[in-house]
């Protein structure tokens, strides 16, 4: 039993790191623009397909393909914010509706280009590693290490760069940030493009572990939404903490009970936490 728990814990941390990439990006978009980005899962799908094309068709190494997917998706996200979402910067409801339209367009384009069938990514690493009783496939360990590196780079950007500090200020309080001279017109596209870029990296990292199809974005979007609510709306540290909690809970429940009951347990845990802390784990109450 102890071996099973250790294995489930390690798997949960790896899953949680991927959820963290999705959730932190989702939180950045919400914190800056105050809209729920319903196209976040489709940008995850774009990152997965971009990595697939660069690796399977152009034979790029995985890290180069992942970086290319990030750059392409971030640039595309900047364009989407300027052309589609800019008129709704102060209109939260219509902004969310616009992201639904973006999601439908991206999924339809992916269906036209790649078809409905799942595509198989080339493996990025082979073999397994043993840590005592715990067995970790090399591909999953590779994904975990890449996730940690990306999150570390993001941390350095947000904490130690001028643009990162400005972005955090906007997330915390837009009005005060603008009063300090921060230009919101630059922060809006930066926050959105960086957020969807992180979703693209999550898609790139998940692609070698699973298949790639136009429909893969719905589940990560749901998990990101759960994490953001659980961690506290607009709280980046809360999203990070909730991601690990969700990943570990999901892995333990799947290993000890069953996948279907694990989904139920996750929502029970989320509801219990929100009853105790309505603002989320690290969210700030408006009362």
Secondary structure, DSSP 8 states (H G I E B T S, - for coil): -HHHHHHHHHHHHHHHHHHHHHHHHHHHHHHHH-S--TTHHHHHHHHHHHHHIIIIIT---HHHHHHHHHHHHHHHHHHHIIIIIGGGTT-HHHHHHHHHHHHHHHHHHHHHHH-SS-EE---S--SEEEETTEEEEHHHHHHHHHHHHHHHHHHHHHHHSHHHHHHHHHHH-HHHHHHTT--HHHHHHHHHHHHHHHHHHHHHHHHTTSEE-TTTHHHHHHHHHHHHHHH-TT-HHHHHHHHHHHHHHHHHHHHHT-HHHHHHHHHHHHHHHHHH-TT-SS-----
